[in-house]
Each structure stands twice: as structure tokens, then as C-alpha cells.
Amino acid sequence: MIMSSPQMRTPFQAARPSQAAGRDSKKRSLDESPKRTASSMSSVPVAPVAPQRKPMLGAPPVLAARSKSSIDFRPPHAAPLGTLSPPRPAKLRRATSSLAAAEAAPDRFIPSHRNSSRGKLASSAAPPHPNASPQTHIQAQTSKIYQRHVAAACGLDVTSRILSFCPPPPERSTPLRLFSDHSLRPAAASARAKKIPTAPDRVLDAPNIVDDFYLNLVAWSATNLIAVGLADAVYVWNASTGAVGLLCELEGSTVTSLRWSDDGSYISVGRDDGGVEIWDIETNARLRTLAVGAGARVAAQAWSSHMLTTGAKDGRISNSDVRVARHLVGVRHAHAAEVCGLEYRSDGHVFASGGNDNVVAIWDARSTNSTTGATCSGSGCGCSGSVGNGSGIGCGALFRKNTHRAAVKALAWCPVQRSLLASGGGSSDRTIHFWNASSGARVNSIETGAQISSLHWGHAKGTGLEVVATHGFPSNSVSLFNYPTLQKTGDIAAAHDSRILSGCLSPDGTTLATVAGDENLKFWALFDARPEERPDAKHMAKLMNIR
């Protein structure tokens, strides 16, 4: 197939005008030839005709020229040329022919230059009559506006000549982009006031960290202290002063999870033998040890006031009241595999859990009834449909979603929309899903192309609310997306030399800390300070509080 460029002509464009011009020239030469009148004939001297020699019988025919454009075959016995008057040519009439029909009906692909507007766009069409109906004027104006928008999108000038025979068509005013990165949109990235850093602000060593995707080994407190679990020890780094200290060393056990209390006064240390130790950060003293895992490691924790919720490898979620001696107030058989993600909503009434069974579940924290070994009879939690064996897995959940195709470790509640939950899947899923915790509906989704180990919400001037994801295989990167547009506002490629195991956000919401299998703890300044609530809004809230 031959494609014609703007400077090239197709064979049809070159042949049709020349053939038509040739025919027209012949017709004009025949129609416009001077007619010989009697007066003109008398004024022209006539030369005497020489006597013709009588031809012999059997002689070949003689060719005699009647005119410049014709040849006459004359037999030997024909009369002399002088005795015969040339026939008067018949007057040609302009008849309807196939050529005229072709000109009347233009070709599908080749425009007619006689009936067209000389290659110009139809912007110069006559406006409707002033007395025309309003609908006619609206249609005409709409057509002109649409035409200008289409011309601007194609990079064309409305007043220029296009599809013209003589001059070449105009070139695009902007270069044509044959491909673009659909995930990184320059418009969203350029609108962000704070630029995405290409290098970390600070790097700390994290030797002997356990390279396990399902563990949570870094936590940032409300008092600006960062705790990191390294093998059997827990170290605390003060982000304000830069001081580093050893908090504890476990005897015959390994650190599997860390979590600070809401006020930052206590830290809970999960162990691989199913126990959880609670330490006072002021006195560096261990307050108590909770047996919650029944011998299975505790990989996920979450605090809500005095309530500590833990998730074990056997899929059980335990609620413990740390104020009382008999701390265990409820146990849920929540997942069919290890619980690797737990997160409370800001009000503490609801929490979400994610497991290695590819399920994300939303629970009512005010319901403390134990469901271990119970048979599910409800339909809202969805456990009967997903398990159906009477084991009671997931019984009592508000919603259970199995949309992910890999383990769900990353969970984050939106600080602005209380009912919005973000969840991220592992290496076989690589997708962020957004859920409405009130209805259980999936609101939006983002395919990131890499394993998701943590999710956090932040604020950036120029783009507003954003969600940041830390990735493992294959990119080991950090990605930022605007919400709700889902446009990618930034990306830190190859943030670590190995997969990112976990991440946590600073108390002011501006800095992200990431820890990876390359034994490095890195800090990234990604966000702006959260916008403070206006004083008048606080005052109005007090006035509206009726007690």
C-alpha cells in the first residue's frame, strides 16, 4: 500500500486534471475554428489544378492528406482531389457524457476544486439570515465553535488552505507525539509546588534486618521517634536530636512487628513465638507480655486508645485491653492465612485487616464478641460464600473483599474522607483499590505495576490530596498519585537497591521513611504540611455541640 505524503500527488490527482484539460482544449479548437465564408473564399487566389495522371490498374492505393490531423485512403480509380470539396465538419454540441457526470459527482477521496471552497475550511460560510429562527443561529454558532476546537486540536489554521491542488497543505503548528507515558502526566506533575526529590534527605544503616515482605519492622511515633526492628533487637532514633539508643533485645526470639501507641508513650513489640511485649519509652522498661498469637508469629499490630489489636500467622485477630490483667477481650478467626496488615480509622470505631489470603476486611471495633470456631450465619460478612465450611473465617466482618490477587499488607484510611480506605496488593496484584467503608463498594483502582508494601496519605500544594505507595519487586520505587483524579504526580525510581519492605510517615505528614532489604533506612521529603483547620470552623463546632 502506497501512502501519499502532503508534498506527493497520487496518480489520480495528476491524471484527471490533465485529461480534462486536453479534452477541453480539443473542444475549444474545434468550436473556435474560423468558418470560411464566400467573401473570404473569393479573396483567396486559387492555384490551377494540375492534370492528374490516370492510374494504372492494379496499382496500390495512394495516401493523400486531407488535413494535418487526418489520413485518407484513396483507391486508384477515385476522382482527383481538386474535383471533390472537403466535407464540412459537423458542429459539436456539448452533451452530457460520463466525464461531465464524473465532474458533477466528485470522487470520494479526491475533492473537486470547482465546487469546493478553494481548499479553505468552511469558516467563511454565510451566516444565517437575521430573521432566522433562534435554533438556526444556535446550530450555526455551535458548528463554528466545534470547527475551531477540532482545528486547534489537529494543529491547523482555520484560515489556511487545506486539500488544495497547487500549494502544499500546511504543517502542524505543534509536533505530533507518537507515544507518551500514560501513567506520568506532565500536567499533574507540573502543578505540584513541591518537587519530588531524586535523592533521600538522610540515610541510616539498618543491619541484620529481616528481609520478609509480611513483617512490619519500622514505626514512627507522635513524639518524633523512629523504632526499627533488627533481628532480635529494637533500636530507637530521635528524629529531632539525632540520638540513637537500644530499646531491648529479645531472648530466643525475633522481632516481627512494631507499633507505637497513639500518644507515643508506649511501643508494642511483636515476636515470632506469638507474644507481644509492651515497653515504656520513658523508662526503657518492659511493662508486660501478652500471649496473643498462640505460638504463631505476630506480623501486624494497631492501637486505638488503650486497645491493642494484633494479627497472627494463623489468621486470628486478637483484641487486648492493656489496662486489665485478663487483657484478651475478643478473638476473631479473620483470615485463612497470615494477617499482615491492620489499621484503625481515626475515630477508632472501625478497623481494616489484610491477609495473605488476598482478602481485605472491615470490622466494627465496638463488637468484641469472640468468633473462634463459630459457625457463620450472617450474610453481610461474606464468609459463608468464601469459605462455606462452617469454620467461621471472617464471621462478623462488616465487609470482606477478595478483589486483590495477592497478599494485602498495605492499608491506609483517608484523613479527609473518613469512610475511604486504600488497600494495596502484592507482587501478583500490584493494584491499589479504594473502598467505601460505609457501603463496601469499590470506588477506584490504580494499577501500579509493582508490589505494594505500604500506603500513606499526604497533602501537596498545587495538587491537594495524594497517596504514596512504596514498592517491592520489580521496581523498588516510590510512587505518588493524586486523589481523586488518580493521576501520577511523581515517582522515585529505584529508591532502594532491594525491595522496600515497609514505610511510615512522620507525625507532621511531610516525610516518608522507607526500609528495604538492602539494610538502609531512607528519609524522603515528599509532602507539605497538612492544612490546619480554620479557627472559625472550630468555634462553630463548639456552638453546634448540644449537651
C-alpha positions in Angstrom: 0.0 0.0 0.0 1.4 3.4 -1.0 0.8 6.3 1.3 0.8 9.8 -0.2 2.7 12.5 1.7 1.5 16.1 1.8 4.0 17.0 -1.0 3.3 14.0 -3.2 0.4 13.6 -5.6 -1.4 10.4 -6.2 -1.7 9.2 -9.8 -5.3 10.2 -9.8 -4.6 13.8 -8.8 -2.0 14.1 -11.6 -4.1 12.4 -14.4 -7.6 13.7 -14.0 -7.0 17.5 -14.4 -4.6 17.0 -17.4 -7.0 14.7 -19.3 -9.9 17.0 -18.7 -7.7 20.0 -19.8 -6.8 18.0 -23.0 -10.4 17.3 -23.9 -11.4 20.9 -23.2 -8.6 22.2 -25.4 -9.7 19.9 -28.3 -13.3 21.1 -28.0 -12.3 24.7 -28.0 -10.1 24.2 -31.0 -12.9 22.6 -32.9 -15.6 25.1 -31.8 -13.5 28.2 -32.2 -12.0 27.3 -35.7 -12.8 30.2 -38.2 -15.6 29.4 -40.5 -14.9 30.0 -44.2 -17.4 32.4 -45.8 -17.9 33.2 -49.5 -16.2 36.6 -49.3 -13.2 35.0 -47.7 -13.1 32.4 -50.4 -13.2 34.9 -53.2 -10.3 36.9 -51.8 -8.0 34.0 -51.7 -6.2 33.2 -55.0 -6.9 29.7 -56.3 -4.0 27.9 -57.9 -4.7 25.9 -61.1 -5.0 22.2 -60.6 -2.5 20.2 -62.5 -3.9 17.4 -64.7 -3.9 14.1 -62.9 -2.2 11.1 -64.5 -4.6 8.3 -64.9 -3.5 5.5 -62.6 -2.8 2.0 -63.8 -5.0 -0.9 -63.0 -3.7 -2.9 -60.0 -1.7 0.0 -58.7 -1.6 0.3 -54.9 -3.8 2.8 -53.2 -2.3 6.3 -52.8 -2.3 8.1 -49.5 -3.5 11.7 -49.7 -3.5 14.2 -46.9 -6.8 15.9 -46.3 -5.7 17.8 -43.3 -2.9 17.8 -40.7 -4.8 15.6 -38.4 -6.4 13.0 -40.7 -5.3 10.5 -43.4 -7.5 9.4 -46.3 -7.1 6.2 -48.1 -7.9 6.8 -51.8 -8.2 3.9 -54.3 -6.7 4.2 -57.8 -9.9 4.9 -59.5 -11.1 7.7 -57.3 -11.7 11.2 -58.5 -9.0 13.8 -58.4 -8.7 15.8 -55.1 -9.5 19.1 -56.8 -12.9 17.9 -58.0 -14.1 17.0 -54.6 -15.0 19.6 -52.0 -13.9 18.7 -48.4 -16.8 17.7 -46.2 -18.0 20.4 -43.8 -17.3 19.4 -40.2 -20.3 18.8 -38.1 -20.9 21.3 -35.3 -20.0 19.7 -32.0 -22.6 20.0 -29.2 -21.9 19.9 -25.6 -23.6 16.7 -24.5 -23.9 15.1 -21.1 -21.2 12.4 -21.0 -19.6 10.2 -18.4 -16.9 12.9 -18.0 -19.5 15.5 -17.1 -21.2 13.1 -14.8 -17.9 12.4 -13.1 -17.3 16.1 -12.7 -20.8 16.6 -11.3 -20.3 13.8 -8.8 -16.9 14.3 -7.1 -14.7 11.5 -6.2 -14.8 10.0 -2.6 -11.1 10.6 -2.0 -10.2 13.5 -4.4 -12.1 16.8 -3.8 -13.4 18.8 -6.7 -11.6 22.1 -7.0 -14.5 23.6 -9.0 -17.2 23.1 -6.4 -15.0 23.3 -3.3 -14.1 26.4 -1.4 -10.6 26.5 -2.8 -9.2 24.4 0.0 -10.3 26.6 2.8 -12.2 25.4 5.9 -15.8 26.3 5.9 -15.4 29.0 8.5 -16.3 31.6 5.9 -19.8 30.2 5.3 -22.5 32.7 5.1 -24.2 33.3 8.4 -27.9 32.6 8.7 -30.4 35.3 8.0 -31.1 37.7 10.9 -34.8 36.8 10.8 -34.0 33.0 11.0 -35.1 31.0 14.0 -33.1 31.1 17.2 -32.4 27.3 16.7 -30.8 28.0 13.4 -28.5 30.6 14.9 -27.5 28.3 17.8 -26.7 25.5 15.4 -24.6 27.7 13.2 -22.7 29.1 16.2 -22.2 25.6 17.6 -20.9 24.4 14.3 -18.3 27.2 14.2 -17.1 26.6 17.8 -16.8 22.9 17.2 -14.9 23.5 14.0 -12.4 25.8 15.7 -11.9 23.3 18.5 -11.2 20.5 16.0 -8.8 22.6 14.0 -7.0 23.6 17.2 -6.7 20.0 18.3 -5.3 19.0 14.9 -2.8 21.9 14.9 -4.4 23.5 11.8 -5.1 27.1 11.0 -8.7 27.8 10.1 -7.8 30.4 7.5 -5.2 28.3 5.7 -5.7 26.2 2.6 -6.0 22.5 3.0 -6.7 19.9 0.4 -5.6 22.3 -2.3 -4.2 21.3 -5.6 -1.5 23.9 -6.1 0.2 24.8 -2.7 1.2 22.1 -0.2 -1.0 21.7 2.8 0.1 23.5 6.0 2.3 21.7 8.5 1.3 21.1 12.1 1.9 24.0 14.4 2.9 21.5 17.2 4.8 18.3 16.7 2.9 15.1 16.8 3.6 12.9 19.8 3.7 9.3 18.7 3.8 7.9 22.2 3.6 9.1 25.8 3.8 7.8 29.3 0.1 7.4 30.3 0.9 6.9 33.9 3.0 10.1 34.4 1.1 13.1 33.2 3.2 16.3 32.9 0.2 18.5 33.7 -0.4 16.9 37.1 3.3 16.8 37.9 4.0 20.4 36.9 1.1 21.6 39.1 2.8 20.2 42.2 4.5 23.0 44.1 6.9 20.7 46.0 9.2 18.9 43.6 9.8 15.2 44.0 13.3 14.5 45.4 15.7 12.3 43.4 17.8 11.6 46.5 16.9 10.9 50.1 17.4 13.6 52.8 19.1 11.2 55.1 20.2 7.5 55.0 20.7 5.4 58.1 22.1 1.8 58.4 19.7 -1.0 59.3 22.0 -4.0 59.6 20.6 -7.5 60.0 17.0 -6.5 59.1 14.9 -9.5 58.3 14.1 -9.4 54.5 10.4 -10.6 54.9 7.6 -8.9 53.0 4.9 -9.8 55.5 6.7 -8.2 58.6 6.3 -4.6 59.8 9.7 -3.5 61.2 9.6 0.3 61.2 7.3 2.7 63.1 7.3 6.5 63.7 5.7 7.8 66.9 3.8 11.0 67.6 6.8 12.3 69.6 9.1 12.0 66.5 10.8 8.8 67.5 11.5 6.1 64.9 11.8 2.4 66.0 13.4 -0.2 63.8 13.5 -4.0 64.4 16.8 -5.6 63.5 16.8 -9.3 64.0 16.2 -9.8 67.8 16.8 -6.1 68.8 14.8 -2.9 68.7 16.6 0.5 68.2 15.1 3.9 68.6 16.3 7.0 66.7 15.2 10.5 67.8 14.5 12.4 64.6 14.6 15.8 66.5 18.0 15.3 68.1 19.6 12.5 66.1 20.3 10.4 69.2 20.2 6.6 68.8 19.6 4.1 71.6 18.9 0.4 72.1 15.5 -0.3 73.5 15.5 -4.0 74.0 16.9 -7.4 72.9 14.6 -10.4 72.8 15.8 -13.7 74.2 15.5 -16.6 71.8 13.1 -14.7 69.6 13.0 -12.4 66.6 11.2 -9.1 66.1 8.3 -9.4 63.7 6.3 -6.2 64.1 6.5 -2.8 65.9 3.7 -0.2 66.7 3.6 2.9 68.8 0.6 3.8 70.9 -1.4 6.9 69.9 0.4 9.3 72.2 3.8 7.8 71.6 4.3 6.8 75.3 4.4 3.0 74.7 5.6 0.7 72.0 4.5 -2.9 71.4 7.0 -5.4 70.0 5.7 -8.5 68.2 7.6 -11.7 68.4 7.8 -14.8 66.2 6.7 -17.0 69.1 3.2 -15.4 69.3 4.0 -13.0 72.2 3.8 -9.2 72.3 5.9 -7.1 74.7 4.8 -3.6 75.8 7.6 -1.2 76.7 7.6 2.2 78.3 9.8 4.6 76.2 10.5 7.0 79.1 11.9 4.4 81.5 13.0 1.8 78.9 11.2 -0.8 80.9 9.1 -3.7 79.8 5.6 -3.3 81.3 4.1 -6.7 80.4 4.0 -9.5 77.8 0.8 -10.5 76.1 0.3 -14.1 74.8 -1.9 -13.4 71.8 -0.5 -15.5 68.9 -1.0 -19.0 70.3 2.5 -19.9 69.1 2.2 -18.1 65.7 4.2 -15.0 64.9 2.6 -11.6 65.2 3.2 -9.7 62.0 0.7 -6.9 62.3 -0.5 -4.5 65.1 -2.7 -1.5 65.6 -3.5 0.7 68.6 -6.7 2.6 69.4 -6.6 4.3 72.8 -6.0 1.5 75.4 -7.0 -1.3 72.9 -4.2 -3.2 71.1 -5.2 -5.3 68.1 -2.8 -7.9 66.8 -2.8 -10.3 63.8 -1.1 -13.7 63.8 0.2 -16.1 61.2 -2.8 -18.5 61.8 -5.2 -15.8 60.6 -6.5 -14.8 64.0 -7.1 -11.2 65.1 -7.0 -10.6 68.9 -8.2 -7.5 70.8 -6.4 -6.8 74.1 -7.2 -4.2 76.8 -3.8 -3.4 78.1 -5.2 -1.8 81.3 -6.5 -5.1 82.8 -4.8 -8.3 83.8 -7.1 -10.5 81.7 -6.3 -8.5 78.6 -7.9 -10.7 75.9 -11.4 -9.3 75.2 -12.0 -10.8 71.7 -10.6 -13.2 69.1 -11.7 -13.3 65.5 -10.8 -16.0 63.0 -10.5 -13.3 60.4 -8.4 -14.8 57.6 -7.5 -18.1 56.1 -3.8 -17.2 56.1 -1.4 -14.8 57.9 -2.6 -11.4 58.9 -0.1 -8.9 57.5 -2.0 -5.6 57.7 -4.0 -3.8 60.4 -5.2 -0.2 60.5 -7.7 1.7 62.7 -9.8 4.5 61.4 -9.2 7.9 63.0 -12.3 7.7 65.2 -11.4 4.2 66.5 -14.8 2.7 65.7 -13.7 0.7 62.6 -10.5 -1.1 61.6 -9.4 -2.9 58.5 -7.3 -6.0 58.1 -5.4 -7.6 55.2 -4.1 -11.1 54.9 -2.1 -13.5 52.8 -5.4 -15.0 51.6 -5.8 -11.9 49.3 -8.7 -10.6 51.4 -9.3 -7.2 52.8 -11.9 -7.0 55.6 -13.5 -4.1 57.5 -14.6 -4.7 61.1 -16.6 -3.0 63.8 -14.2 -2.4 66.7 -17.0 -1.9 69.2 -18.1 -5.6 68.7 -15.8 -7.6 70.9 -17.5 -11.0 70.8 -15.3 -14.0 70.2 -16.0 -15.8 66.9 -13.3 -18.6 67.1 -14.8 -21.8 66.0 -18.3 -20.3 65.5 -20.5 -21.1 62.5 -21.3 -18.1 60.3 -25.0 -17.5 59.9 -24.9 -13.9 58.6 -24.7 -12.7 55.0 -23.1 -9.3 55.4 -19.6 -10.5 56.2 -19.4 -12.8 53.2 -17.6 -15.6 55.0 -20.2 -18.2 54.1 -19.8 -17.6 50.4 -16.0 -17.5 50.5 -15.4 -20.4 52.9 -18.6 -22.3 53.3 -17.2 -25.0 55.6 -18.5 -23.8 59.0 -15.1 -22.6 60.1 -16.4 -19.1 60.8 -13.5 -17.4 59.0 -14.3 -13.8 58.6 -17.5 -14.0 60.6 -18.7 -10.7 62.0 -16.9 -8.5 59.4 -18.8 -5.6 58.0 -17.3 -6.3 54.6 -14.9 -8.9 53.1 -13.4 -8.2 49.7 -11.4 -10.6 47.6 -10.7 -8.4 44.6 -6.9 -8.5 45.2 -4.9 -11.3 43.6 -2.1 -11.3 46.2 -1.5 -10.6 49.8 -2.9 -7.4 51.2 -0.4 -5.7 53.5 -0.8 -2.0 52.7 -3.8 -0.3 54.3 -4.4 3.4 54.8 -7.5 5.4 55.9 -8.0 8.7 54.2 -7.6 11.6 56.7 -10.1 13.8 54.8 -12.9 11.3 53.9 -13.4 9.2 56.9 -15.1 6.3 55.1 -12.4 6.0 52.4 -9.9 3.1 52.7 -7.0 2.4 50.3 -5.5 -1.1 50.1 -2.6 -2.4 48.1 -1.8 -5.9 46.8 1.4 -7.9 46.5 3.5 -9.0 43.6 0.8 -10.9 41.8 -1.7 -8.0 42.1 0.2 -4.7 42.1 -3.0 -2.7 42.3 -4.4 0.0 44.7 -8.1 -0.3 45.4 -10.2 2.4 47.1 -13.2 1.3 49.2 -16.2 3.0 50.7 -16.3 1.6 54.2 -19.9 2.6 54.6 -21.3 0.7 51.6 -18.5 -1.7 50.9 -18.3 -0.5 47.3 -15.0 -0.2 45.4 -14.7 3.4 44.3 -11.5 3.5 42.2 -8.4 1.4 41.3 -4.8 2.2 40.2 -2.5 -0.4 38.6 1.0 0.5 39.8 3.0 -2.3 38.0 4.9 -3.3 41.2 4.4 -5.0 44.5 2.9 -2.6 47.1 4.3 -2.8 50.7 2.8 0.3 52.3 0.3 3.1 51.6 0.1 6.6 53.1 -1.9 9.8 52.6 -0.4 13.2 52.3 -1.0 16.8 51.1 0.8 18.7 48.4 0.3 22.3 47.4 -1.0 22.6 43.9 -2.4 19.1 43.7 -4.1 18.6 47.1 -4.7 15.1 48.5 -2.2 12.4 47.4 -1.5 8.8 48.2 2.1 7.5 48.2 2.9 3.8 47.6 6.2 2.0 48.4 7.0 -0.8 46.0 8.9 -4.0 46.1 9.6 -6.2 43.1 10.3 -5.3 40.3 10.9 -1.5 40.6 11.8 -0.9 44.3 10.4 2.6 43.8 8.1 5.1 45.5 5.1 6.4 43.5 2.7 9.3 44.2 -0.9 9.6 42.9 -3.4 12.4 43.2 -6.8 11.7 44.5 -9.5 11.6 43.2 -8.0 12.2 39.7 -5.7 9.2 40.1 -3.0 11.0 38.1 0.6 10.1 38.8 2.2 13.2 40.3 5.7 11.8 40.9 7.9 8.7 41.0 11.2 7.9 42.7 12.7 5.2 40.5 15.0 2.6 42.2 14.7 4.3 45.6 16.5 1.2 47.1 18.8 -1.4 45.8 16.4 -4.1 47.1 12.6 -4.3 47.6 11.1 -1.9 50.0 9.8 -3.9 53.0 7.8 -1.2 54.7 7.3 2.6 55.1 5.9 5.1 57.6 5.0 8.7 57.6 6.3 11.4 60.0 3.9 13.0 62.6 3.6 16.2 60.6 2.9 14.2 57.4 5.8 15.6 55.4 8.5 12.9 55.4 8.4 9.3 54.4 10.7 6.7 55.9 11.4 3.5 54.0 13.3 0.4 55.0 14.4 -2.2 52.5 16.3 -5.5 52.2 19.5 -3.5 51.3 19.7 -2.7 55.0 19.1 1.0 54.5 16.6 3.3 56.2 16.0 6.3 54.0 14.0 9.5 54.5 12.2 11.4 51.7 10.7 14.9 51.9 7.6 14.4 49.8 4.6 16.4 51.2 3.7 19.8 52.5 2.3 20.4 56.0 -1.3 19.5 56.3 -3.7 22.4 56.1 -4.8 23.4 59.6 -8.4 23.7 60.5 -9.7 27.3 60.5 -10.4 28.8 63.9 -13.9 29.8 62.9 -14.7 26.2 62.0 -13.6 25.1 65.5 -15.7 27.8 67.0 -18.7 26.8 65.0 -18.2 23.1 66.0 -18.4 24.2 69.7 -21.5 26.2 69.1 -23.2 23.3 67.4 -22.3 20.8 70.1 -25.5 20.4 72.2 -25.0 18.9 75.7 
